[in-house]
Structure formats: structure tokens, C-alpha cells
Amino acid sequence: MIASLRGKLLQLEIDRLVVEVSGVGYEVMIPFPLHLECKDKISTEIFLHTFHSITDRGQRLFGFSSKKDRELFELIKSLHGIGELTALKILSFFQADDLYQIAKADDKKTLEKIPKVKGKTSEKILFEIKQNLKKFEMFLNEGTTEFSIVDRETDLATLALIQLGFDEKTATKQVTDAKKTNPGLSASDIVKQVITGTK
């Protein structure tokens, strides 16, 4: 099993990257926050914690910036009916404490910020998280992941705009401009401001 990779970052896309290790290029699926971390690291050395998925349909590598993120991915994908790609999509938007609070509040609307996670899909994910709250409590009690709430709102807004059809450069600039006007805006408010052109 491949548990980690250290090598040169050759290629970076929204949901994946290619890292060269000893002359071999590994394609790795990644959550959006890691994409942002790697934006200025092309042709430099990076280190990834990885989850090596082997099924009868093939193999995939999933990459994370921390061991804690990898463990959260494994927790989410272990929930009944939630596959690896859905787990990765959830990680692009939410951390463990977010998911815990969403489940406690029975907040399907917040969960539906994830593109294409609507109706029965969001209900299924919410149900599974609620059924496994103890696992999330244990995960959170093992230590918190360091993150900035402000930066996370910025990341969420950027990803949402990209999903709506903006190219990454434009989305980043629009979010930056919106945050300059009002630093306390939530991700949904930023997206609304950009789409409607309001200040």
C-alpha cells in the first residue's frame, strides 16, 4: 500500500495532481483546499499523505496535506453508501467539526452547498453522519485540525464559483475583491455578491 509520496509536483488540476517520485508520475485525487495549497508549488517538492484504494475496478490514489485529513476521509467513506469520490467532495467543503455541527442541527441546507448534493443524496449523507455522531466525536476529541475560518470561507466561495463555470483565476480575483470590501462575508454571501454584482 502507498501511504505517502514525496516528489516533484508536475501537474495540478482542480481535483487531482501528478507528482513525480523517482521518475514515476503518480496521479493523485485531491480535495480542493489541497489544490489551493499547491498552486504555487509546480516543479517543487511536495509531501502527501495518501490513501491507496484498490478495488476490482482499478486503483486510485487520494492525497491529503495532513494525516488527520486522510483519517477524516477514511471515516467519511466508511459510512454506508458514501463512496470515495463523494467523501473527497465532502472534504472539499467541510471539516469534521462542520459535519458534526451540521448533523447536530439537522442542517441539510448547509450540506447542499456541495454541488450536485441535493434531495435524497444530501438526506442520505446527513442520515449517515447522524447515525455515526459518536465516531465524529471521537475523531474530534483526538485533536483538532488547525484551520482558519476566514480562509475556509474564501476557499468555499472560490470553489463554488469554479463549479458555477468561472475559471480559477477569475474566481480567485472576484473572491479577493469581495473580501476586501467586506472581510466578514460568508462563502454564500460572497458568491451571491459576485453573481449579482452587488457590493
Secondary structure by P-SEA (a helix, b strand, c coil): ccccccccccccccccbbbbcccbbbbbbbcaaaaaaacccccbbbbbbbbbbbcccbbbbbbbccaaaaaaaaaaaacccccaaaaaaaaacccaaaaaaaaaacccccccccccccaaaaaaaaaaaaacaaaaaaaaaaccccccaaaaaaaaaaaaaaaacccaaaaaaaaaaaaaacccccaaaaaaaaaaccc
